[in-house]
Amino acid sequence: MNIERLQLMNYRNYESLTLDFSDKINVFIGENAQGKTNVMESIYVLAMAKSHRTANDKELIRWEADYGKIEGVINKRYGSVPIELTISKKGKKGKINHLEQTKLSNYIGQMNVVMFAPEDLNIVKGSPQIRRRFIDMEIGQISPVYLHDLLTFQKILKQRNHLLKSNQGKASLTNDVMFDIYTEQYIGAAVQIIRKRFQFMELLQAWAEPIHEGISRGLERLVIKYRPVSGMEASWSAEQMSAYLKQKLDEIKQREIDRGVTLIGPHRDDLQFLVNDYDVQVYGSQGQQRTTALSLKLAEIELIKQETKETPILLLDDVLSELDDYRQSHLLNTIQGEVQTFVTTTSVEGIHHDTIQHAKLFRVRQGTIEQ
């Protein structure tokens, strides 16, 4: 898979922009705050219908414009497909082959991307929320039904939390029947999410472990574990998970009323990364944390390729300078000739690799791009 052409209208600092890309390596060179990352972000938003930098879609629209638009021509195994995303104050609308999609979950997955930016190092050392977002975004690319299940779960969680909040600090709930209905719906939705996450992590583990071993020259073994806060196990059936979660929620019902919030479920779960049986987040060196993050990203490429039969597009946003020469070379050797890649950097002088030397260069300065 590759993106042949990108057109932006009223996106961030670009009033109008059209770019044609190489199907190999594309490098955007320029000083900071010139607009490099905005182009990279627009490719990500075109694929995922959301930004990796902000949760506020209004920030994506050019100042004083009513809407922003991103268009792309995507080449896939069976031919080229034009896709389009319009962002306005009313929301987002996606088109595939000029046909508007009734749901964004139908739109997402048409174009697969893997983003690696400096903040992705926080997948390993950052908060559980970052790791949950990582899981949800990646599963969503290969399983549109997961996005639907996730939205359903979040809606039920919000309703359940609202009821808990309105009864916070009371001796008991004023509407037990409604709470029981929400709890039953919540358990069904939560188990769907947890089972899918367990399955995904098993696939990711299968790819990440040998990749990590290769980068560490055979010295380290990476194990990724999904850690539900409820204590569930991957081997359990849906029925066992449902019964266990119901028991746990019954046990902590008064605590939830006291706190006014749902205390266990997918919205509180986490990932754990072990290298040679040690928790990398707690005991790992910065080098081990970076190797783990790099292994995850390279594993994502292989996993998406396996599940969709298409090679995803790789976005390297100012990340090569964060990696030492060895990890940099390993990354570039892995993608060489196979993965359409976009790189942002202030200079190519520090990148000693043939792949970069044969790249298509785009020079970015004050919101204008020379190609």
Secondary structure, DSSP 8 states (H G I E B T S, - for coil): -EEEEEEEEEETTEEEEEEE--SSEEEEE--TTSSHHHHHHHHHHHHHSS-SS-S-GGGGB-TT-SEEEEEEEEEETTEEEEEEEEEETTEEEEEETTEE-SSHHHHTTSS-EEEE-GGGGHHHHS-HHHHHHHHHHHHHHH-HHHHHHHHHHHHHHHHHHHHHHHTTT-SS-S-HHHHHHHHHHHHHHHHHHHHHHHHHHHHHHHHHHHHHHHHTTTS--EEEEEE-TT---TTS-HHHHHHHHHHHHHHTHHHHHHHTS--SSGGG-EEEEEETTEEHHHH--HHHHHHHHHHHHHHHHHHHHHHHSS--EEEEES-GGGS-HHHHHHHHHHHTTTS-EEEEES-STT---HHHHTSEEEEEETTEEE-
